[in-house]
Amino acid sequence: MVKGYFTFVLHSHLPWVINHGRWPHGTDWLNEAAAECYIPILNYLNRLHKEGSEPALIVGLTPILQEQLKSAVFPAELDYYLDNKIEAAQQDLREFEQTGQKQFLPTATMWLEYYQAIKNDFNERYHKDIVNAFKNLQQQTSVEIITSAASHGYLPLLGHDRSVNAQIKLGQDVYRKNFGRPASGIWLPECAYRPAYQWKAPVGGNQRSYQRKSIDEIVSQNNLKYFVIDSHLLKGGKAIGVYLARFKELQRLWDRFNKEFGEIKQDFIKTPHDIYLVASNPAINPVALLVRDPNTALQVWSGELGYPGDGCYLDFHKKKFPGGLRYWRVTNPKIDLAIKQPYDPEEIERQVTEHARHFVQLLLSISHQYYDESRKPAFICTPFDTELFGHWWFEGTKWLYHVMKLINEEESIDLINGTNALDMFSPEKVITLPEGSWGEGGFHYIWLNQFTEWTWPRIYEAEDEFYRLLDQHLNTPDPETQRALRQLARELLLLQSSDWQFLISTLSARDYAELRFSFHYDNFKHTADLIKARRFDPNALNYLENIETQDCCFTDLDLNIFH
């Protein structure tokens, strides 16, 4: 008898970096994610299918990521990146042989073979189209691809319901274009939710309050069936937080703000092992909630308490230059880089398999306990940023494969995707949700704090300006005005990306994020001035062409999504 159903949710996202630098911040972020995460995950999921083990899980591909992976620029960028990595591995092999550093030779050989295989997979197996490879996987297996907000805007803090709707509607449009059907599920950026209430901007000069729709109502209006939330929004209590352990500067920031956030009170007993509905407006279809299971999430996410902190795994931080390849193991997550020990690829298979078995036993324990208490199967949802697997935790993609392989061998637990879970559990209980996210404190502080506060008045100013100009000129027949309006919309969408506030708060790329935010703000203002002046001389058209080339996302954007 099946006593539990389990799904991974892998949220794949990067901000628009194409044409905005390469290294250390820029397109190489995309190249790293493709080479270390997306292609290896595709390989393992296809391997499971070929072996007869159904890989049922949920993969989120944000629209802005899809736009980059489908970009004409991307294949050459990734090939260039992979060629550099192959050359670096070859140079390291020669150096280690000449200097007698035999302890590093197996890892250098591993890197050479790894990047050669990834390049071949990208070009020959997946024909330079990662998005289409995921589409084929969805058509052939129980893997389910979901969408997200267009540019990963932080929805609870956007100033207009029209902006929230445009982010979600465009997310559906991009998904439909690439996958040939509408998405059933959506990843709300940062799992951030806001109910309906009399809202006013948290910062800025305009403090007028007005009634806002709940985010679930807008999700439902776009024919989406479910989204993912953190368990504290369902049950109350303190949010686990997903970024604190990874970014030391964020820990310092959190220490300053910790006292401001209390735990959410639970109104009645709820469990993350069931599926609920939320319906803020009784006139619309309710939306289902997949709730993050805290125990399984912490077991994997934590770099100190979870599997990635095991001493035998590849250390993320210590790299050899030139080339940037990694040759050292974690050793101990609390020691400094100087005393990290050499990595041994030979011992990894055993450790990954052991950790996969441990995780499956955890799933079985949760499932059996829940079934014994409730007399019905448990639903266990464990969402992660995809980049954890392969990038932060190099062996994580292999671990995912082994977990799903082992689950397929168990009789009392099954893998399941989101749509099938809704059919299986047929949720009926409707609940309300408080405002919050999956960040530390469970609220908005990573995206709205003393270091990011300056960004929000500019976003609100741009939103107000955009809707004024759109309402005035949407039906203007002048092609230059329409062209400028579409680029104005792109700059607004890119300005709204939650990544800029995140990168500022974590200090992982603060200068880059501040410059990118300012760049899109300046582009927005200058383009708005052109529309207001109706001045499209050769210089203005050259300017438009330049920013259209640099910010060439959402090329077939329909301005009607903003209504």
C-alpha positions in Angstrom: 0.0 0.0 0.0 1.3 3.5 -0.9 1.6 5.5 2.2 3.3 8.6 0.8 3.7 10.6 -2.4 6.8 12.7 -2.9 7.9 15.4 -5.3 11.0 17.5 -5.8 10.4 21.1 -7.0 13.4 22.5 -8.8 13.2 26.2 -9.3 15.5 27.3 -12.1 16.1 31.0 -12.4 18.7 33.6 -13.4 18.2 37.3 -14.1 18.7 38.7 -17.5 22.5 38.7 -17.9 23.0 38.2 -21.7 24.7 41.3 -23.2 25.5 42.6 -19.7 29.0 41.3 -19.0 30.5 37.9 -18.8 32.9 37.4 -15.8 32.8 37.6 -12.8 29.2 38.8 -13.1 27.2 38.2 -16.2 26.7 35.5 -18.8 29.1 33.1 -17.1 26.4 32.8 -14.4 24.1 31.4 -17.1 26.9 29.2 -18.5 27.7 27.8 -15.1 24.1 26.9 -14.4 23.7 25.3 -17.8 26.9 23.2 -17.6 26.7 22.3 -13.9 22.9 22.1 -13.3 20.5 22.1 -16.3 22.3 19.7 -18.6 23.4 17.2 -15.9 19.8 17.2 -14.6 18.5 16.6 -18.1 20.9 13.7 -18.5 20.0 12.0 -15.2 16.2 12.4 -15.8 16.5 10.9 -19.3 18.7 8.1 -17.9 16.0 7.3 -15.3 13.4 7.2 -18.1 15.6 4.9 -20.2 16.1 2.6 -17.3 12.4 2.3 -16.7 12.3 4.5 -13.6 9.7 7.2 -14.0 11.2 10.6 -13.0 8.1 12.3 -11.7 9.1 15.7 -10.3 8.4 19.4 -10.9 10.9 21.7 -12.7 10.4 25.4 -12.8 11.9 27.4 -15.6 11.3 31.1 -15.2 10.3 33.0 -18.3 13.4 35.2 -18.2 15.6 32.1 -18.0 13.7 30.6 -20.9 14.3 33.7 -22.9 18.1 33.5 -22.3 18.3 29.8 -23.0 16.5 30.4 -26.3 18.5 33.4 -27.2 20.6 33.3 -30.4 23.5 34.6 -28.3 23.5 31.7 -25.8 24.9 28.7 -27.8 28.1 30.5 -28.8 28.5 31.8 -25.2 28.2 28.4 -23.7 30.5 26.8 -26.2 33.1 29.5 -25.5 32.8 28.9 -21.8 33.1 25.1 -22.1 36.1 25.4 -24.4 37.8 27.6 -21.8 37.0 25.0 -19.1 38.4 22.1 -21.3 41.5 24.1 -21.9 41.9 24.9 -18.2 41.6 21.2 -17.3 44.2 20.3 -20.0 46.6 22.9 -18.6 46.1 21.7 -15.1 46.8 18.2 -16.1 50.1 19.2 -17.6 51.0 21.3 -14.6 50.2 18.6 -12.1 52.2 16.0 -14.0 55.2 18.4 -14.4 55.2 19.4 -10.7 54.5 15.9 -9.3 51.1 16.8 -7.7 49.6 13.4 -8.4 46.9 13.8 -5.8 45.1 16.3 -8.2 45.4 14.3 -11.4 42.2 12.2 -11.0 40.2 15.4 -10.5 41.8 17.2 -13.4 41.0 14.1 -15.6 37.4 14.2 -14.2 37.0 17.9 -15.2 38.4 17.3 -18.7 36.0 14.4 -19.3 33.1 16.3 -17.6 33.2 19.4 -19.8 33.9 17.5 -23.0 30.8 15.4 -22.3 28.7 18.4 -21.4 29.7 20.2 -24.6 28.8 17.1 -26.7 25.5 16.7 -24.9 24.6 20.4 -25.5 25.5 20.4 -29.2 24.7 16.8 -30.3 22.2 15.4 -27.8 20.1 18.5 -27.1 20.8 20.4 -30.4 21.8 23.6 -28.5 18.2 24.0 -27.1 17.9 23.2 -23.4 14.3 24.5 -23.2 13.2 22.1 -26.0 15.0 19.3 -24.2 12.9 19.9 -21.1 9.8 20.1 -23.4 10.7 16.6 -24.8 11.2 15.3 -21.3 7.8 16.6 -20.2 6.1 15.0 -23.3 7.8 11.6 -22.7 7.7 11.3 -18.9 6.0 12.5 -15.7 8.3 15.4 -15.3 6.2 18.6 -15.1 7.5 22.0 -16.1 6.0 25.0 -14.4 6.3 28.7 -15.1 6.9 31.8 -12.9 6.6 35.6 -13.0 8.1 37.0 -16.2 11.2 38.7 -14.8 11.0 37.2 -11.3 9.5 40.3 -9.9 8.9 40.3 -6.1 5.1 40.3 -6.4 3.9 41.4 -2.9 5.8 44.7 -3.2 5.0 45.7 -6.7 2.8 48.8 -6.8 0.0 47.9 -9.1 -2.2 44.8 -9.6 -1.6 45.4 -13.3 2.1 44.8 -12.7 1.4 41.5 -10.8 -1.0 40.4 -13.5 1.4 41.3 -16.3 4.3 39.3 -14.7 2.1 36.3 -14.3 0.3 36.6 -17.7 3.6 37.0 -19.6 4.9 34.0 -17.7 2.0 32.0 -19.1 2.5 33.4 -22.6 6.2 32.6 -22.7 5.5 29.1 -21.4 2.8 28.5 -24.0 5.2 29.6 -26.7 7.9 27.2 -25.7 5.9 24.2 -24.4 2.9 24.3 -26.7 0.3 24.4 -23.9 -0.4 26.5 -20.8 1.3 25.8 -17.5 -0.6 24.2 -14.7 1.6 25.4 -11.9 3.6 28.6 -11.1 6.5 29.3 -8.8 5.8 32.6 -7.1 9.2 34.3 -6.9 10.8 33.7 -3.4 7.5 31.8 -2.6 6.2 35.3 -1.7 2.5 35.9 -1.2 0.2 38.8 -0.3 -3.5 38.5 0.5 -6.0 41.1 -0.5 -6.2 44.2 1.7 -6.0 48.0 1.8 -2.4 48.4 0.7 0.0 51.3 0.5 3.6 51.4 -0.7 6.0 50.6 2.2 8.4 53.4 1.1 8.2 56.4 -1.1 6.3 59.6 -1.2 3.0 58.3 -2.3 1.3 56.8 0.8 -2.2 56.6 -0.6 -3.8 53.3 0.4 -6.0 51.3 -2.0 -7.6 47.9 -2.2 -5.3 45.2 -3.7 -6.3 41.9 -5.1 -4.7 38.8 -3.5 -1.9 37.1 -5.5 -3.9 33.9 -5.6 -6.8 35.7 -7.3 -4.5 36.9 -10.1 -2.9 33.4 -10.3 -6.4 31.9 -10.7 -7.4 34.5 -13.3 -4.4 33.3 -15.4 -5.7 29.7 -15.3 -2.9 28.3 -13.1 -3.8 25.5 -10.7 -1.2 25.6 -7.9 1.8 27.3 -6.4 4.4 26.5 -3.7 4.6 28.1 -0.2 6.8 27.7 2.8 5.5 25.7 5.7 5.4 28.7 8.1 2.8 30.5 6.0 0.6 27.4 6.5 1.3 26.4 10.0 2.7 29.5 11.7 6.1 29.4 13.5 9.5 30.6 12.3 10.5 30.4 8.7 13.4 28.1 8.0 15.0 30.5 5.6 16.9 29.4 2.6 19.7 31.8 2.1 21.2 32.5 5.5 23.8 29.7 5.7 25.0 30.4 2.2 25.7 34.1 2.5 27.7 35.3 5.5 26.9 38.9 5.0 23.2 38.1 5.0 23.7 36.6 8.5 25.0 40.0 9.7 22.1 41.8 8.1 19.6 39.3 9.6 21.0 39.8 13.1 20.1 43.5 12.8 16.5 42.9 11.8 15.7 39.7 13.6 13.9 41.4 16.4 11.4 43.0 14.1 9.8 39.8 12.9 7.6 37.6 15.1 6.3 34.1 14.5 3.0 33.7 12.6 0.3 32.3 14.9 -1.5 29.2 13.8 -5.3 29.4 13.9 -5.9 25.6 13.6 -3.8 22.5 13.1 -2.6 22.2 9.5 0.0 19.9 8.0 2.5 20.4 5.1 1.6 16.8 4.2 -1.7 17.6 2.8 -2.8 19.9 -0.1 -5.0 22.9 0.7 -6.9 25.4 -1.4 -6.7 29.2 -1.1 -9.5 31.4 -2.6 -9.5 35.0 -1.5 -12.3 35.8 -3.9 -15.3 33.3 -3.8 -16.1 34.2 -7.4 -13.0 32.7 -8.8 -11.6 29.2 -8.9 -9.5 28.3 -5.8 -5.7 27.6 -6.2 -4.0 24.6 -4.6 -1.0 25.0 -2.3 2.0 22.7 -2.4 3.7 23.2 1.0 7.4 22.9 1.6 8.2 20.1 4.0 10.6 21.5 6.6 12.4 18.3 7.6 13.4 17.1 4.2 14.3 20.6 3.0 16.7 21.2 5.9 18.3 17.9 5.4 19.4 18.9 2.0 19.6 22.7 2.0 21.9 23.3 5.0 25.6 23.4 4.1 26.5 22.5 7.7 23.7 20.2 8.8 22.8 18.7 5.5 24.4 16.4 3.0 26.3 19.1 1.1 28.5 19.7 4.2 29.9 16.2 4.1 33.7 16.3 4.1 34.2 14.2 1.0 32.2 16.4 -1.3 33.7 19.0 -3.6 34.3 22.3 -1.9 32.5 25.2 -3.6 34.6 28.1 -2.5 38.3 27.0 -3.1 39.3 27.3 -6.7 42.5 27.1 -8.7 43.5 30.0 -10.8 43.8 30.4 -13.7 40.9 28.4 -14.9 38.8 28.4 -11.8 38.5 24.6 -11.4 38.0 23.1 -8.0 40.4 20.4 -6.6 39.6 20.3 -2.9 36.9 18.6 -0.8 34.8 20.2 1.9 37.0 18.4 4.5 35.1 20.3 7.3 32.6 23.0 6.6 33.9 25.1 9.5 37.6 25.2 8.6 39.3 27.8 6.4 40.2 27.3 2.8 44.0 27.0 3.5 43.6 23.5 5.0 41.1 21.9 2.7 42.2 18.5 1.6 42.4 17.2 -2.0 39.2 15.9 -3.6 38.9 12.2 -4.4 36.3 11.5 -7.1 36.6 7.7 -6.5 34.8 7.8 -3.1 31.8 9.9 -4.3 29.5 7.2 -5.6 29.5 5.4 -2.3 28.7 8.6 -0.3 26.1 9.8 -2.6 24.3 6.5 -2.6 24.4 6.4 1.2 23.0 9.9 1.5 20.3 9.0 -1.0 19.3 6.0 1.0 19.2 8.1 4.2 16.9 10.6 2.5 14.5 7.9 1.2 14.4 6.4 4.7 13.4 9.9 6.0 10.6 10.0 3.4 9.4 6.6 4.4 9.5 7.5 8.1 7.4 10.7 7.5 5.0 8.8 5.2 4.4 5.9 7.6 4.0 8.2 10.7 1.5 10.4 8.8 -0.4 7.4 7.5 -0.6 5.8 10.9 -2.0 9.1 12.4 -4.4 10.1 9.6 -5.1 6.9 7.8 -4.3 8.5 4.5 -1.1 8.9 2.4 1.2 11.8 3.0 2.1 14.4 0.4 5.7 15.5 0.7 6.9 18.5 -1.3 10.6 19.5 -1.1 11.4 22.6 -3.2 14.9 23.9 -3.9 16.7 26.3 -6.2 17.9 24.1 -9.0 21.4 25.7 -8.7 21.9 23.9 -5.4 22.3 20.7 -7.4 25.5 20.7 -9.4 26.6 24.3 -8.7 26.7 24.7 -5.0 26.7 21.0 -4.4 28.5 19.4 -7.3 27.4 15.9 -6.5 23.8 17.0 -6.0 22.6 16.0 -9.5 23.9 12.4 -9.0 22.2 12.4 -5.6 18.8 13.4 -7.2 19.2 10.5 -9.6 19.8 8.0 -6.8 16.9 9.3 -4.7 14.4 8.9 -7.5 15.9 5.5 -8.5 15.5 4.2 -5.0 12.0 5.6 -4.6 10.9 3.8 -7.7 12.1 0.6 -6.0 9.9 1.2 -2.9 6.4 -0.1 -2.6 5.1 2.3 0.0 6.1 5.6 -1.5 5.7 7.0 -5.1 7.1 9.9 -7.0 4.4 12.3 -8.2 4.2 15.6 -10.1 2.0 18.6 -9.2 -0.9 18.0 -11.6 -1.1 14.3 -10.7 -1.0 15.2 -7.0 -4.0 17.4 -7.3 -5.9 14.6 -9.0 -4.7 12.1 -6.3 -5.5 14.2 -3.3 -8.5 16.2 -4.6 -8.1 19.0 -2.1 -11.3 20.5 -0.7 -10.3 22.4 2.4 -10.0 26.2 1.8 -7.7 28.2 4.0 -6.4 31.8 4.1 -2.7 32.7 4.0 -0.8 35.5 5.7 1.7 37.7 3.8 5.2 36.3 3.6 8.0 34.5 1.7 10.5 31.7 2.2 13.3 34.2 3.1 14.6 34.6 6.7 12.0 36.0 8.9 9.3 34.8 6.6 8.6 38.3 5.3 10.2 40.7 2.9 13.3 41.9 4.7 15.9 40.5 2.2 14.2 42.5 -0.6 13.3 45.6 1.5 15.9 46.7 4.0 18.1 49.7 4.6 20.4 48.7 1.7 17.6 48.2 -0.9 15.0 50.7 0.3 16.2 53.2 -2.4 15.2 50.9 -5.2 11.4 50.7 -4.4 10.4 54.4 -4.9 12.1 54.2 -8.3 10.1 51.1 -9.2 6.9 52.7 -8.1 7.7 55.9 -10.0 8.4 53.8 -13.2 5.2 51.8 -12.8 3.1 55.0 -12.4 4.8 56.6 -15.4 4.4 53.4 -17.6 0.7 53.1 -17.0 0.1 56.8 -17.7 2.0 56.5 -21.0 0.4 53.2 -21.9 -3.1 54.4 -21.3 -2.4 57.5 -23.5 -0.6 55.8 -26.4 -1.6 52.1 -26.5 -3.8 52.8 -29.6 -1.5 55.3 -31.2 -0.9 54.1 -34.7 2.6 55.6 -34.9 5.0 52.6 -35.2 7.8 54.4 -33.4 5.7 55.1 -30.4 4.5 51.5 -30.2 8.1 50.3 -30.5 9.2 52.6 -27.7 6.3 51.5 -25.5 7.3 47.9 -25.9 10.9 48.7 -24.9 9.6 50.8 -22.0 7.7 47.7 -20.9 10.8 45.5 -21.1 12.9 48.0 -19.1 10.1 48.1 -16.5 10.0 44.3 -16.3 13.8 44.1 -15.9 13.7 46.9 -13.3 11.2 44.8 -11.3 13.5 41.8 -11.1 13.8 40.7 -7.4 17.4 39.7 -8.1 18.8 43.2 -7.8 17.6 43.5 -4.2 18.7 40.0 -3.4 22.2 40.5 -4.7 22.5 43.8 -2.9 21.5 42.3 0.4 23.7 39.3 0.2 26.7 41.3 -1.0 27.4 38.5 -3.5 27.4 41.0 -6.4 26.3 44.3 -4.9 28.0 46.7 -7.3 26.8 44.7 -10.3 23.2 44.7 -9.0 23.2 48.4 -8.2 24.6 49.2 -11.6 22.1 47.0 -13.4 19.2 48.4 -11.5 20.3 52.0 -12.3 21.0 51.1 -15.9 17.4 49.9 -16.4 16.0 52.8 -14.5 17.9 55.2 -16.7 16.8 53.4 -19.9 13.3 53.6 -18.7 13.4 57.3 -18.0 15.1 58.1 -21.3 12.6 56.0 -23.3 9.7 57.6 -21.5 11.0 61.1 -22.4 11.2 60.1 -26.0 7.6 58.9 -25.9 6.4 62.1 -24.2 8.3 64.3 -26.6 7.3 62.2 -29.6 10.9 62.8 -30.8 12.0 59.9 -32.9 14.9 61.4 -34.9 17.8 59.3 -36.0 19.6 59.7 -32.7 16.5 58.6 -30.8 16.1 55.6 -33.1 19.7 54.6 -32.7 19.3 54.7 -28.9 16.2 52.5 -29.1 18.0 50.1 -31.3 21.0 49.9 -28.9 18.9 49.1 -25.9 16.6 46.7 -27.9 19.8 44.8 -28.8 21.1 44.7 -25.3 17.8 44.0 -23.5 16.3 41.7 -26.2 14.1 39.6 -24.0 10.3 39.1 -24.7 10.7 40.2 -28.3 7.1 39.3 -29.1 5.7 41.2 -26.1 2.0 42.1 -26.4 1.3 45.4 -24.5 -2.3 44.2 -23.8 -1.0 42.0 -21.0 -0.6 45.2 -18.9 -4.4 45.8 -18.9 
